[in-house]
Amino acid sequence: MSTTGETIHHPDKTIAVDTLAIPISLLEKMSEALELFVAFQDELEDYLLSQDAAFLARMRQARAHHRKGETRSLESLKQELCIE
């Protein structure tokens, strides 16, 4: 495979990059593989969490609080966690 040089002009700087020609069929296979890997990661994470006794206990506790109406606003939580 051959590469070609290209220059990208940006208001702040000029960047020289190399490009590589890849067949579309290969690119499509790479895309499919990425989608499968992302799905695998999600399923693996779900499985690992389902096996984590401490996590499950925290989720049960949170659900119990929610059922009792012991909730708080998102703004309150953001403030506590210093988010935004």
N, C-alpha and C positions, 0 to 999 in steps of 0.2 A: 504494500500500500504506500501511496505517496502522501506527503504532507505539503501544504502550501502555506506561505506566510501571509499574514493579513495585519493591517493596522486599524485599530479602533480609536476614533477620536472622541474624546470626552471633554467637556468644558474645562475640567481641572487638569487633565493629563492626556497623553497619548500612550496607548498600550499596544505593544506588538504581540501578536498571538500566532500560534501555529494551528492549523486546522487539519483534520484527518477525515477523509472520505470513508463513510461506513455505509454498507448496503442497508436499505430500508428494512429488509427482512430481518437482519441482525438487530437493528435498532428496536424493531417490534418485539423480538424475542427477549431483548434486555428489559424492555418495558414490562412484559408479562412476568418475567422472573422477579422484577422489583415488586410488582403487585403481590405476587405469591409470598415473597419474603416478608412484606409488611403485614400480610394476613397471618403468616406464621408467627411473627413477633407478637401480634395482638393476642393470638390464641395461647401462646406460651406464657405471656404475662398473666392472662386470666387464669390459666392453670396454676401457675406459681402462687398467685394470690389466694386461690381456692384451697391451697395446701398450707397457708400461713395462719396458724392458730391465733397469733396476736392480731393480725389484720382482721380476721373473721370476728374476733371478740369486739374490736373497735367498731366494726360495721353493725353488729348486733346492738351495741350500746347506743350508737347513733340512731338506729332505727327505733329503739325504745324511747329515746328522747323525742324524736319526731312524732311518734304516736301520742305522746303525752302533751304535745303542743309546745314543747320546750325548743323553740327555734329562735333564730336571730336573723337580722337582715344581712344581706350581702355587704352592704356598706359597713356594718359593724365588723364583719369578718375581715374585710379589706383593711380597715383601720388597725385591727389587732395584728394583722400580718404585715403591716406596712406596705401594702400593695396600692399603687397609684396614688 
